[in-house]
Structures are given as C-alpha cells and as structure tokens.
Amino acid sequence: MLIKIIGLILILFGVAGLILPVIPGIILIVVGGLLLFEEKLHMIKERLPEKFPSPVAVFYNYFIPKIFRPYFTEIINEVIQYKKGISILDVGCGPGTIAISLVRGDPGYKVTGIDLSEKMIELAEKNRSASGLGENPSFIKMSAEKMDIPDNSADLIMSTMAFHLMKSPEKVLTEIYRVLKDGGEAWIYDGYGSATLGDVRAATDRWQGIFPPASLLRCIIKIEGYTEGEYHGKVDKLISESPFHSALFERKGIMMKITMKKAPVAQ
C-alpha cells in the first residue's frame, strides 16, 4: 500500500511539473505510474516495441549498463571463463556494452553484435570508438528473426535483456540454432520478474538511498523479463518446441540465465 501511495504522490507532483517546468513532470508521472500499477506491468511488457525508439535507446545507453553493472560484469566473466578466442554473436546487443567489454577483456574474441534499432547500433559504434578499439566488435542492424549470417558460424550466441521483447521468439530460436556451431552454446539472460523487493535490495546495495529506488528497479525487472512461472511455463515450452528441445534454467539474483546446447555432429 505504501508503494501505491508513493506512486500516486509522484503522479500528482508530475502533473504539477507539467505546469511548473522546475519539476520533471513526465519522469515523475512515468515512475509514479509504474509504482501505482505494478500488478499491471505484464500488460506493459506485452506492448513494448521490439525496436527501441531513439529516445529510449539513449536512456537505455545511459542508465541500464550502470544499474545492472554487477550482472553485466558477471556475464562477461562467465564468457571469459567459458572459452578463449572464440567467435561470439550478441543478439539484441543494444549499445554494445557487453560486446565491447568482451573484446577489451580478451582481444582474441571475434564479436558481432546485432540489433533491430538503428539508434542502438549508432550508439554501439560510438561507444566502441570511445573505447579505443578497432573494428572488433562489429555492429550490424539486423533482425534476429532472419539473420544474414552463415550457418554454423558462431561458437557462442548470447542475448541479454532482449529476448522478452522479441515478437516471434520461435523464429529467433530457430535462427540461433542455425547460426550456432555444432557443439556450441546459446545463453539467454533476462530479468527474473518474481524477484522480491528484498532480492532487489540485496542485488543493488550501491543504489540504496540513490535514484532509482529498489521499488522502481523491481518494476523494471518485471517488465524486462519473465516471472518464475513464465520461465518454467511458456518459455520452457517455447524452447521444447524449438530445434534445441531443452534448456537449463539458472536463477542468478534478479536475472535468469537460459543455457541451450547444439549437439555436436557424431563422427
């Protein structure tokens, strides 16, 4: 109830902000709405566009890598510990945060990032240039439903906080399977929507007392992922009907990692 009251207060301040420019009206209305209608977030998630508009891409580039830095770092470390010097495809690469960090950590990786958003690709290229790296990683505007990438060409395919946005995930899984090398793995990371407020606080200690609060982060996670029931229901069913047939689900704090393997060809 307290969270709903806070949400209502923020909306009222936001409305006042539309009259008084000194108050960030739109931001307060959005934040307040998320808190007030938290139980309706699944409806928001279903209506999110697969292709991020430019303003959202800019917001994502500035805030999301900072908010979820511990998890992005964990993902990068998992790849480095997995194998060295391999070819990696980052599906839904966004502003290139993970792809750039991987090449910076091991220049032997050949990383390609694809995204449907022109603005995300533009931001990824700017971030790569600012990092001092050359043409690796490379970034290409491309649909994950129909990749212009050869069969059996990637040792590892990964996707971070993007799978829940895909409108035809069955097509994406089929394409991932096609592009993946025999014996390779696909890793999908998405938000764990069943995380409690305590889970979020434990995972975001550095943000305590600083915007965004844990209650807002929990709303973001509910939108940016699936609940426990959805993972072991519709997502698991989706994978079982794909060429992969099965997957390993591992909860990692406020994220879920889905590991799928492409069987090696029998000799």
SULKA-V43687 format. One record per residue. RES is the residue in three letters. OMEGA is omega in whole degrees, -180 to 180 (999 if undefined). D_CENTER is the distance of its C-alpha to the mean C-alpha in Angstrom with 2 decimals. Layout:
BEGIN
res=RES omega=OMEGA d_center=D_CENTER
res=RES omega=OMEGA d_center=D_CENTER
END
This chain:
BEGIN
res=MET omega=-180 d_center=29.56
res=LEU omega=-179 d_center=29.24
res=ILE omega=179 d_center=25.60
res=LYS omega=178 d_center=26.84
res=ILE omega=178 d_center=29.73
res=ILE omega=179 d_center=27.57
res=GLY omega=180 d_center=25.44
res=LEU omega=179 d_center=28.72
res=ILE omega=179 d_center=30.07
res=LEU omega=178 d_center=27.09
res=ILE omega=179 d_center=27.51
res=LEU omega=176 d_center=31.23
res=PHE omega=180 d_center=30.69
res=GLY omega=177 d_center=28.28
res=VAL omega=177 d_center=31.03
res=ALA omega=-180 d_center=33.45
res=GLY omega=176 d_center=31.16
res=LEU omega=179 d_center=31.56
res=ILE omega=-179 d_center=35.23
res=LEU omega=-174 d_center=35.08
res=PRO omega=-178 d_center=32.89
res=VAL omega=179 d_center=32.79
res=ILE omega=-180 d_center=30.37
res=PRO omega=-171 d_center=26.76
res=GLY omega=-176 d_center=27.31
res=ILE omega=-179 d_center=24.27
res=ILE omega=-179 d_center=21.84
res=LEU omega=178 d_center=23.98
res=ILE omega=180 d_center=24.20
res=VAL omega=-180 d_center=20.46
res=VAL omega=179 d_center=20.01
res=GLY omega=179 d_center=23.16
res=GLY omega=179 d_center=22.19
res=LEU omega=-179 d_center=19.00
res=LEU omega=-176 d_center=21.23
res=LEU omega=-176 d_center=24.14
res=PHE omega=-176 d_center=22.51
res=GLU omega=-178 d_center=19.98
res=GLU omega=180 d_center=21.31
res=LYS omega=-173 d_center=20.53
res=LEU omega=179 d_center=16.79
res=HIS omega=178 d_center=16.33
res=MET omega=177 d_center=18.35
res=ILE omega=-178 d_center=16.18
res=LYS omega=-178 d_center=13.05
res=GLU omega=-177 d_center=15.33
res=ARG omega=180 d_center=16.41
res=LEU omega=179 d_center=13.31
res=PRO omega=177 d_center=13.75
res=GLU omega=180 d_center=11.84
res=LYS omega=-178 d_center=12.98
res=PHE omega=171 d_center=12.24
res=PRO omega=-176 d_center=15.74
res=SER omega=-180 d_center=16.79
res=PRO omega=179 d_center=17.15
res=VAL omega=179 d_center=13.64
res=ALA omega=179 d_center=12.38
res=VAL omega=178 d_center=14.87
res=PHE omega=-180 d_center=13.87
res=TYR omega=-178 d_center=10.18
res=ASN omega=-176 d_center=11.74
res=TYR omega=-171 d_center=14.18
res=PHE omega=-169 d_center=12.71
res=ILE omega=179 d_center=9.06
res=PRO omega=178 d_center=9.82
res=LYS omega=-178 d_center=12.98
res=ILE omega=-175 d_center=12.03
res=PHE omega=-179 d_center=9.68
res=ARG omega=179 d_center=11.93
res=PRO omega=-178 d_center=13.45
res=TYR omega=176 d_center=10.48
res=PHE omega=178 d_center=9.58
res=THR omega=178 d_center=13.35
res=GLU omega=178 d_center=13.62
res=ILE omega=-180 d_center=11.40
res=ILE omega=180 d_center=13.60
res=ASN omega=179 d_center=16.65
res=GLU omega=179 d_center=16.06
res=VAL omega=-178 d_center=16.02
res=ILE omega=179 d_center=19.09
res=GLN omega=-178 d_center=20.84
res=TYR omega=180 d_center=20.18
res=LYS omega=178 d_center=22.07
res=LYS omega=170 d_center=23.32
res=GLY omega=-178 d_center=23.80
res=ILE omega=175 d_center=21.88
res=SER omega=-174 d_center=20.26
res=ILE omega=174 d_center=16.46
res=LEU omega=179 d_center=14.43
res=ASP omega=-176 d_center=10.81
res=VAL omega=-174 d_center=9.76
res=GLY omega=-170 d_center=7.69
res=CYS omega=-178 d_center=8.33
res=GLY omega=-178 d_center=8.16
res=PRO omega=173 d_center=10.92
res=GLY omega=-175 d_center=11.34
res=THR omega=-176 d_center=10.86
res=ILE omega=-179 d_center=10.43
res=ALA omega=-180 d_center=12.82
res=ILE omega=-179 d_center=15.33
res=SER omega=179 d_center=15.36
res=LEU omega=-179 d_center=16.05
res=VAL omega=177 d_center=18.95
res=ARG omega=180 d_center=20.20
res=GLY omega=179 d_center=20.35
res=ASP omega=-179 d_center=22.05
res=PRO omega=179 d_center=23.46
res=GLY omega=177 d_center=24.38
res=TYR omega=171 d_center=20.93
res=LYS omega=-171 d_center=20.74
res=VAL omega=174 d_center=17.19
res=THR omega=177 d_center=16.28
res=GLY omega=177 d_center=13.15
res=ILE omega=179 d_center=13.08
res=ASP omega=-179 d_center=11.69
res=LEU omega=-176 d_center=13.58
res=SER omega=177 d_center=13.86
res=GLU omega=-178 d_center=16.93
res=LYS omega=178 d_center=16.09
res=MET omega=179 d_center=12.80
res=ILE omega=177 d_center=15.00
res=GLU omega=179 d_center=17.73
res=LEU omega=179 d_center=15.79
res=ALA omega=180 d_center=14.60
res=GLU omega=177 d_center=18.29
res=LYS omega=179 d_center=19.53
res=ASN omega=177 d_center=17.45
res=ARG omega=179 d_center=18.76
res=SER omega=180 d_center=22.22
res=ALA omega=-179 d_center=22.12
res=SER omega=-180 d_center=21.26
res=GLY omega=178 d_center=24.47
res=LEU omega=179 d_center=23.13
res=GLY omega=-178 d_center=24.76
res=GLU omega=177 d_center=23.35
res=ASN omega=11 d_center=21.16
res=PRO omega=174 d_center=18.22
res=SER omega=-178 d_center=18.73
res=PHE omega=-176 d_center=16.54
res=ILE omega=173 d_center=17.43
res=LYS omega=-174 d_center=16.81
res=MET omega=176 d_center=16.66
res=SER omega=178 d_center=15.79
res=ALA omega=180 d_center=14.14
res=GLU omega=-180 d_center=16.90
res=LYS omega=-175 d_center=19.59
res=MET omega=175 d_center=18.90
res=ASP omega=-177 d_center=21.83
res=ILE omega=-176 d_center=21.58
res=PRO omega=174 d_center=24.41
res=ASP omega=172 d_center=24.60
res=ASN omega=-175 d_center=24.20
res=SER omega=-178 d_center=22.95
res=ALA omega=178 d_center=19.89
res=ASP omega=-178 d_center=20.35
res=LEU omega=175 d_center=16.72
res=ILE omega=-178 d_center=13.82
res=MET omega=177 d_center=10.27
res=SER omega=-176 d_center=6.86
res=THR omega=176 d_center=3.66
res=MET omega=-179 d_center=1.39
res=ALA omega=-173 d_center=4.26
res=PHE omega=-178 d_center=7.20
res=HIS omega=-180 d_center=8.31
res=LEU omega=-172 d_center=8.98
res=MET omega=-174 d_center=11.17
res=LYS omega=178 d_center=14.77
res=SER omega=-175 d_center=16.43
res=PRO omega=179 d_center=14.36
res=GLU omega=177 d_center=17.75
res=LYS omega=179 d_center=18.34
res=VAL omega=179 d_center=15.07
res=LEU omega=178 d_center=16.00
res=THR omega=179 d_center=19.49
res=GLU omega=178 d_center=18.53
res=ILE omega=180 d_center=16.44
res=TYR omega=-179 d_center=19.57
res=ARG omega=-176 d_center=21.85
res=VAL omega=-178 d_center=20.34
res=LEU omega=177 d_center=19.97
res=LYS omega=175 d_center=23.16
res=ASP omega=-178 d_center=25.40
res=GLY omega=-180 d_center=24.66
res=GLY omega=-179 d_center=21.12
res=GLU omega=173 d_center=17.95
res=ALA omega=180 d_center=14.54
res=TRP omega=176 d_center=11.73
res=ILE omega=177 d_center=8.80
res=TYR omega=176 d_center=6.65
res=ASP omega=-179 d_center=5.67
res=GLY omega=176 d_center=7.49
res=TYR omega=-173 d_center=11.24
res=GLY omega=179 d_center=12.86
res=SER omega=179 d_center=16.28
res=ALA omega=178 d_center=15.99
res=THR omega=177 d_center=19.17
res=LEU omega=178 d_center=19.93
res=GLY omega=177 d_center=21.45
res=ASP omega=-178 d_center=18.38
res=VAL omega=179 d_center=16.48
res=ARG omega=-179 d_center=19.58
res=ALA omega=-177 d_center=19.92
res=ALA omega=-175 d_center=16.46
res=THR omega=-178 d_center=16.86
res=ASP omega=-177 d_center=20.55
res=ARG omega=-176 d_center=20.38
res=TRP omega=-178 d_center=19.49
res=GLN omega=-179 d_center=22.43
res=GLY omega=-179 d_center=24.74
res=ILE omega=176 d_center=22.46
res=PHE omega=3 d_center=20.34
res=PRO omega=178 d_center=17.90
res=PRO omega=-178 d_center=19.65
res=ALA omega=-179 d_center=18.32
res=SER omega=178 d_center=19.13
res=LEU omega=178 d_center=16.87
res=LEU omega=178 d_center=13.93
res=ARG omega=176 d_center=14.64
res=CYS omega=179 d_center=14.56
res=ILE omega=-179 d_center=11.13
res=ILE omega=179 d_center=9.92
res=LYS omega=178 d_center=12.16
res=ILE omega=-175 d_center=10.71
res=GLU omega=179 d_center=6.97
res=GLY omega=-177 d_center=8.06
res=TYR omega=175 d_center=11.60
res=THR omega=177 d_center=14.82
res=GLU omega=-180 d_center=16.89
res=GLY omega=179 d_center=19.11
res=GLU omega=179 d_center=16.58
res=TYR omega=-177 d_center=15.19
res=HIS omega=175 d_center=18.82
res=GLY omega=-173 d_center=20.01
res=LYS omega=-180 d_center=18.53
res=VAL omega=178 d_center=15.64
res=ASP omega=178 d_center=18.29
res=LYS omega=179 d_center=20.74
res=LEU omega=-180 d_center=18.57
res=ILE omega=-180 d_center=18.28
res=SER omega=180 d_center=21.99
res=GLU omega=179 d_center=22.93
res=SER omega=177 d_center=21.06
res=PRO omega=180 d_center=22.78
res=PHE omega=178 d_center=21.04
res=HIS omega=-178 d_center=22.81
res=SER omega=-179 d_center=21.36
res=ALA omega=175 d_center=18.51
res=LEU omega=178 d_center=18.24
res=PHE omega=179 d_center=16.12
res=GLU omega=176 d_center=15.81
res=ARG omega=179 d_center=14.83
res=LYS omega=-179 d_center=13.86
res=GLY omega=-180 d_center=14.56
res=ILE omega=177 d_center=12.06
res=MET omega=173 d_center=9.56
res=MET omega=175 d_center=10.66
res=LYS omega=177 d_center=11.11
res=ILE omega=-180 d_center=12.68
res=THR omega=178 d_center=15.16
res=MET omega=-177 d_center=17.18
res=LYS omega=174 d_center=20.24
res=LYS omega=-174 d_center=22.39
res=ALA omega=177 d_center=25.97
res=PRO omega=179 d_center=28.13
res=VAL omega=-179 d_center=31.06
res=ALA omega=180 d_center=34.25
res=GLN omega=999 d_center=36.83
END
